[in-house]
Amino acid sequence: PRPEFEPLLIEEASALRRFEVLPWLRLMRLPNVFTAIADVAMGYLFVHRSVESPTQFACLVAASALLYTAGMVLNDVFDINVDAKERPFRPLPSGKVGLSTARGFGFALLALGVVAGWLAGYLPIGAADPPWRSGLVASLLAMCVLAYDGFVKNTPAGPLGMGACRFLNVLLGMSAAKASAGAIVMGYGPAELLAAAGIGIYIVGVTWFARSEAVESQSWILVAAMIVMATRVAVLGASVAYLPTLAMDRNMYWILLLLLMLTVMRRCGVAAVDPAPVHVQAAVKHSILSLIWLDAATAPAVAGPGYGVAIAALLIPALILGRWVYST
């Protein structure tokens, strides 16, 4: 796929004229939305062990997808001046999508995501206990998305802000269940909090790794970010220690996590040795899409192999769309 910082190819410009929806797909970073769906699905299965209420599950998936897509759109809205200088071919600075239209679209997606979150807790079929938790987490996630896009992104706390969004996204998937017996906060116990933290910490590392992807990165920063990313294995592995039973052998789960981490570290290691933008961006894309594999490894541990295969299948549309739509 064409690196996102390169100019449009002649044949691609022709395709844009024929397929005017493509700028919108790029504005939304559509391949990435499947990673958000994988996270919320893993969170749901972590506490339910199966899809007990398809309607409730669909509302949580919709809330996650809408909030994530809103974050991608509003990210470009807030970055319009920077992109006009550094990435003039992107949908907003190139004029393919109007700024005011994109702003309205982004906030509409954000509002719909919050509504879907509240619906998940109060649906007659599969009503949650407590019912307000899904809506509250969706609202917190929406505020976190706005805070990251508008204020935190370009500060040293930027990676933490993005990690917090992913942390809340996993908790959103876990929200439509009964409060844990050993609840620490908002009805979540140590197992749920550690599983969500594992995803959040990983994204902190990925975001840190990607901070200078459009220019030459510093190798020591990339290595430090890789270390942060690698801690996800320990945190996710620790989360299942609080579960009384698993659908797979605990040692096998650890092996799966380690193997998946090795594939990410190999790609990121190439970028750390030669931190050219093309290598860093390829590593970032690989790391983001690897979230689906990570969730697919956790799902069979708590709910059985069939659910792991279903989550892994989300890679198919993500990779197909990734041929035309950039991920970063």
PyMOL commands that set and color helices and strands:
alter all, ss='L'
color gray80, all
select helices_A, chain A and resi 10-18+22-27+30-48+54-78+80-86+99-122+133-152+158-174+190-209+219-240+250-273+277-303+305-312+315-321
alter helices_A, ss='H'
color red, helices_A
deselect
rebuild
show_as cartoon
